[in-house]
Amino acid sequence: MPHTETAPVFHYPEKILQQLIRFDTTNPPGKEKACIHYIADLLKQHGIESTLIAKDPDRPNLIARFKGRNNAPPLLVYGHADVVNTDNQAWRHPPFEGKIADGYVWGRGALDMKGMLAMAIAAILRANAENLKPEGDIVFAVLSDEEAGGNFGARFLVENHPEQFSGIRYAIGEFGACAIYVGRQKFYPIQVSEKQVCWIEAKIKGPGGHGSFPLKNSAMAKTGRFIHRISTSNLPPHITPVPRSMIQTIASALQLPAGFMLRQLLNPLLTKTMLKLLGARGDKFKPMLYNTINPTVINGGSKINVIPSEITLQLDCRLLPGFTPDNLIAELRAATGMDADIRIISDIPVPAQPDLGMFGLLADILQEADPEGIPVQMLLPGATDGRFFSRLNIQTYGFTPMNLPPEFDFFSTIHAADERVPVDAVRFGADTIFRLFQQYRQI
């Protein structure tokens, strides 16, 4: 559709996305206020009122309710307005310009996740313009602070204003329904579950002394061995229900021998070997099959000529659903063979089993939008605000529908220099979310 100045804004979600990108909401410090006020004003121009709720006035959260028929529970549609930094990155186009070039919208947040916000806003404005009455209310939430833990956003709202989400059973959010390709076959992985964030700290002790005297078993040397063993020792694989379903569905759509090889990932005795054989193609599956541990922060020593007797190491661990920090620590001790003093810094549980009640509807809508793609369940290796909403028994589906070309690598573009999204993908997403509003029903 050619652009005209009089055309409704919802026909051009890429234009909404441009405006969102132009607000620098880098977190920290966030300062999402101007961006969220822009969204509130845009909704108000079309007769949709919203409420702002804030722990910090510079970091509000927006909640708007588009009224339905009350024949189904409300549907929550949410996303975050903050973005990660662009430090030390070389961009082809300025990261906060929101430039449209070569068929893409360029800028920080184009994928994570102002693109999804633009799609949702466009779908709501279209529903309003066309007098659509969904079976249930659409509750639209724009959140602050997702990139730094949600303490000013989803966590704050869930803990202090749960009444805003009363009666909601299902939600759609980020990371999911973006086209990926295995061989020549297109798939749409819908996120139904995510891994559990578990941050731990290990204290490693050893003899200290003067920097001029070599010590073979110092705390620093032990820490080096500890990190090396984490990096080189595989933890045991675990085949949980969602990755099993995903891999089986993908394998069934592939020809031999690819489908047969992929299925062998589900045999714990062969998982490690098959990942090696698959090489880079297997990288996307590995974090779905293992608990993961990554050393990220190290502290110790205060003077160059003093060998420290204690090193503190912080580790970012991600647990598969159904596993506990104690399970992870046991695997860590087995992998390193070292008895470090370990404490849990932060542990935010996620449901062991997802509620798949709305998966079929989302899959059907995607297949209507693009019959060439096959919807599959997905476990997200990272974390989203969904972990907070799960405390209210709200099941989040990662549903940011984008029909992406085979050459576009979604996951390597997020948070990177030259983050961008195809204009056609943004329009596809807005249309598909509107389809969801049309077809949403009591489940």
N, C-alpha and C positions, 0 to 999 in steps of 0.2 A: 504494500500500500504506500503510494507516494505521500510524503509528508506535506501537510499544509498547516498554516498558522491557526486555522479554525478547527482542525481535527481534534477530537477529544484526546486528552493526554493519555488515557488508558490504552489507546491504540499504539502508543510508542513507549513501552516500558523502559526502553534504552534511554529515553530522555529523562525519565525519573531517576534512573541509575546514574546518569551523568551528574545530576544535581546532588545526589547522595555522596558520590565520591568526592565532590568539591569541598565537603566539610571534612577537615582534618580531625579525625576522631582517634588518632593514634593512642593506644593504651599500653603503658601509662603515658600521659595522665588521663586520657579518655576525653573529657570535656564534650560529651555527646549532646549537650543541651541544644546547641544551634541546629544540629541535624534533626533531632527529635521534634523540636518546635517547627521546623520546616514540614515534617510529615504531618504533624497535628494541623497545621494551617492548610495543607493541601487537602486533607480529609474534610476539614471544616468548610472549605470552598465548595465541596460537593454535598454538604449537609450531613456529614458524619462527625459526630462529636466524639471527643476522646478525653481521657483523664490522665494526668501526669502524677506519678507517685515517685518520690525520691528519698533516698537516704542522705544524699548530698545534692543541693540545688543545681550544681553544675553537671550532675549525672542522673537525670531523671529517666523514668521508664514510662512508656506510653501504653495505655490500654484503651482500645476502641471496641465497640460492640455493634456489629451489623445484624439487625434483627431478622430472625427467621420465623418459621411457623410453629415452633415449640413442639414439633412432632418427633424430634430427636434431641439428644443432649447437645449442648454447645460444642463446637469444634474449635480448638485452639490453633491459631496460626501464629508462629512467633519467630523472631530473629533478633540478632544483635547488631547495634549500630557502631560499635567500636571495632578497630582494626589493629593489626600488628604494625610495628615500625618499619621504616624503609632505610634504616641506617646502613651505610656502606654498600648500597646497591646501585648499580648503574642501569637506569631506565631509558628506553627509547623515547618515551613520552613522560612528562612530569607526572608523578604518581597521584597527585591530587587535582589534576586538570580535568579528568573525565573525558578525554579526547576520544572521538570516534574516528578510527582510521583502519583501512584494510579489512573492513567488515567486523571489527571488534570494538568493544568499549574497553579502554585501557584505564587502569588505575588501581590503587590499593583498595581492596574490598570488593572488586568486581566479582570475585568468586566467593570470598569469605568476609561477610555474607550480604553485602549490600545488593548484590544481584538478586538474591531471593527476596529481600525486602521490596525491591522494585517490582518484581513479578507479583507478589502478594498485594501490594498497593494497587497495581493496575487491575488485578482481578477483582478486588473489592470495589473500585471505582466503576468498573464495567458492570458488576452485579447491581450496583446502585442505579446506574444510568438505565439499565434494561429492566428495572423493577423486579429483579429476581428475588424470590422468597425461598431461601434454602430451608430444608426441613428442620434445621436447628440453627441457633445463633452462631455467627462467626465471631469469635473473640480474637482480635488482632493485638499482639503485644510486640512492642519494639523495646529491646532491653539494652541496658548498659553493661559494660564490664565483663563480658563473657571471656575475653582473651586473657584476663588476669584473675579468673576464679569465680566471677559472678557475685562477689560480696556486695556490690552496689546494684546488682540486677536481679537475676533469677533467684539466687539464694535469698536475697533480702525480701523479695516479694513472697516467696513460698513460706518463709519463716514468719513474716510480719503481716502479710495481707493475703492469706489463703482464700478468703472469701471472694476474691476477684476471679477465682477459678472453680467456683462451686459447680458441681454437676458435670464437669468436663471429664470425659473418659479418654478421648484421643486427641492427639496434636500432630501437626506437621512442623518440622524444623529443618535444620541444615544437614548437609552431607547425605545425599542419597538421590536416586532416580536420575543420575547423570550417566549418559551412555558411556560404556566401556566396550572394548573389543577383545575377544579371545579368538585368535585366528581371524577369520572373516566374519564371525558371528557377533552381532551386537547384543549387549545385555544392559538392562537397567537395574542395578543393585539398589534396592530400597532398604535403607538402614532400619532394622527393627530392634537392634540392641547395640550397646557400646561397652568397651572395656572399662574396668574400674580403675580410677586413679588411686595409686597408693605410693606416697612419698615416704622414704625411709632414710635414716641416718645411721651410718656405721662408724664407730670409733675403733681405731686400730692403734694398739699400743706397742711400744718396744723400747729398748734402751736408748737413752739420749746421751749427749755429751758434746765435746768440743769438735768443731767442724774439721779440725786437722787430723783427727783419728778416724780411720775407716771402721764402720760398723756394718757387718754383713746382714744382721737381722734387725735393723732399725725399723721404726714405725713407717718411715718413708719407703723403705725397701719392701716391707710387707704390703703396703698399700699398692705399690706397683704390681706385685704378684696378684693381689686381690683383683685389681682392675683387669689385668691380663687374662685371668681365669674367667672373669665374667664375659669378656669379649670373645674368648675362644671356646668356651664350654657351652654346648647347647643344653638348655633346660629340657625336661621331658615334654614331648608333644601331648596335647589334650584335644580330643575331638568332641567339641560341644555341638549342641543341636543346630544352631543357626549356620555356622560354617559347613556342617555336614550337608544341610539342605542346599546351600549355595553351590557347593562343589558338585554335588550330585546333579543338580539342575544344569549347570554349565557343561559337565561331562556328557550328559545325555544329548546335548545339542551339538556336540563335536563328533567328527568322524574319527575312526581308528587311524593311528594309534593314540592320537592326542587325548581322546576321551578316556581311554583305558589308563593312560599314564596319570591323568589328573585324579582319577578315582583312587589311585594308590596313595595319595596324600592322606586318605582317611584310614589307612592302616598304620597305627602308631609304630609298628616295627619297620615301616618303609618310609615314613614321612620325611625324615632327615635326608635319606638317599634321593628321594624323588625331588625334593626342593633343590638339591645340588644339580640334578639332571635338568630340571626346568630352568635353572639359572635366573636371569632377570625376569623371566615370565612368572616365576614362582614367588617373586618378592612380595607381590600384593597379597598372597595367601599366608605367608609365614606368620605375621603378627596375629592372625586369626586362629592360629593353631598352637601358640605358645604364650605363656606368661613372659613378659619382657622386662629387662632391667638395664637401665642406662645410667652410668655415673655422669653427673652433670656439674657438681660443685665440690671443690676440695679446699680444705682449710687446715693449716698447720705450720708451725714455725713462725718466729717473729724476728729472727736475726740470722744473717747469712752465715755466721760462724758458729751457730749452735744447732746441733742435730736435735730436732724435736722428738719428744717421747710419746706424742699422741697426734694422730691425724684424724680429722673428721671428714667423712665423705658422704655427700648427699646423692641419692639415687632416685631417679624417676622410674617407678615401676608401674606397669599396667597389667591388671589381672583379668583373666577370662571370667565371664559371668559364672557365679557359683563357687568361685575360689575365694579364700580368705587371706589376709596378710600372713597368718601363721603358715598357710600352705606355701606362700611365696618365700618366706624366710627359710623354711626347711629346704626348698629347692636351691636357694642361694647358698646356704651352708654346704649342701651336697656338691654344688658346682665348684665352689672355691676351696673346699677342704679347710676352711679357716673359721675360727670361733671368734668373730668380731662381736663387739657389743653393739647390738642393733636396737634402735627404737623407731617407732612409727611416728612420722611427722604429721601426716594427713592421710585419711582413708575415707573415701566417700563411696559407700556401697551402691551397687546397681542391682536391679532385679535379676534373679538367676534365670528366669524364663520370661520372654516377652509375651505380651498379649497380642496375638496375631489376628484379632477380630476384624480389623480394617484392612489387612494386607490384601485380601482378594479384591476389594473395591479399588484400591490404589493400583494394583496390577492390571485390572480391567481397563481403568482409565488410561494408563500408559499404553496399553496395546491398541486402544482406540486411537490415541494420538499418533502412534508410530507402530504399525503392525509388524515391522521388521525386527523390532527389539523384543527380547525375552526378559520379563521381570524376574528377579531373584531376590531372596532374602540376603541381608548383609549384616555382619557384625563390624562395627566401626572400631578400628584400633585406637583411635583417639577418644576424646571426651567432649561432650556438649552440655548445654544447659538442660538437656533432657534428664540428666541424673538428679537434678533438683526437682523437676516436675514429677518424677517418679515417686517422690515422697508423698505426693497428693494422689497417688494411684492413677496418674495420667501416663498413658503409653504414647511416647513420641515416635513418629516415623520420620526418618531422614528423607525428605521429599522436596528436592529442589530440581524439578524436571528440566533436563536440558538434553536436546538431541545434538550431541557433539560429533564432529568429524573424527575419523580414525586417527588423524595425525595430531590431534589436540590431547595433550596429557594433562588431565584435570589436576591430579594430585601433585605433580611436580611444579605446577604453575601457582598453586595456592601459596601465599606468604613469600613468594619469590619476586625477584625483579621482573618487570613486564607482566605482572598479573593482569589478566584480561579475560573477556568472555565474548563469544560471538554474538552479534546483534540478533541473529536468527534464533540462537539458543535462548536468549532472554524472552523473545516473543513466544517461542514454543512453551517456555515455562509459565508465562502469564496465561496463555490459552489453556494449558493443562490444569493449572490451579483453578481457573474458572470452571472447567469441566467438573472438578471435584466439588465445588460449591453447588453446581447444578445437580449432581448425583448423590451428594452426601445424604445419608439416611440412618434410621435407627438400625443398629447392628446388635 
